[in-house]
Amino acid sequence: MGGDNPRINNRMEVIQMVAKINKDECVACGACVDVCPEDAITCDDVAVVDEAKCLDCGACVDECPNNAITME
């Protein structure tokens, strides 16, 4: 695939996104902690994501009642 066409790149780049918490919007309800399948989120005053554990599934984004989590 790609042949001689210079616009086609035969390499596949995988870009992993991780959950990012908006600390101004987070109310530390813990909903994201409960739904995370990898236990990548902890919550005291605000939620914190362990980026090494985050699988980019987005479950926490869907669960957050304050829309304080985005995938970046």
N, C-alpha and C positions, 0 to 999 in steps of 0.2 A: 504494500500500500504506500502511496505517496509518490512512488516512481520518481520522475524527473521534475515534478511540479514543485517549485520552491515555496509555494504557499501552503503546502501540506507538510505537517510535522509528524513524524512517526512516533514521537514520544508522547506518552500520556502523563499529564501532571495531575496529581491528586492534591487538592487543597482542602485541608480539614478546617472546618469552622468550629468554634467553641462557643459555649454560652457565656454571655457577658451580662453582668448584673448592673442595672442603673441604681446606684446606691441611694439616690434621691427619691426613687419611687418604691424601693423595697421596704416592706413593713415587717419583714422577718416572720411571716406567717408559717413558713416551713412546708408549704405545698410542693415546692420544687424538690425539696429534700426527699419527701415521701415518694415522689414519682420517678426519681432518677434511678435507672436500672444499674448504674455503675457506682453508686454511692459517691459521686463526684462533687456533691454539693453539701456544704455544712452551713449552719445558720446560728448565729448568736444575735448580734445587733442588726446585721444584714446578712444576706446569703453570700457565700463565697464559693467559687467554682475552682476545683482542682483541674487545671487545663490538661494535665497529663492523663487524667482518668476520663475526661469528657469524650464521648463517642459521637458527638454531633447528631444526636437523635432528635433533639428538639422537643422532647416530652415536657421539659420544664417550661419552655416557652408557652406551650399550649395550656399548661396548668396554672401559670401565674395569674392571679386575679387582678393584679395591678399593672400588667403588661410591663413589668420591670426587667424582663429578660429578652435579649435578642441574640441571634446567632451572628457572629462576626468572624 
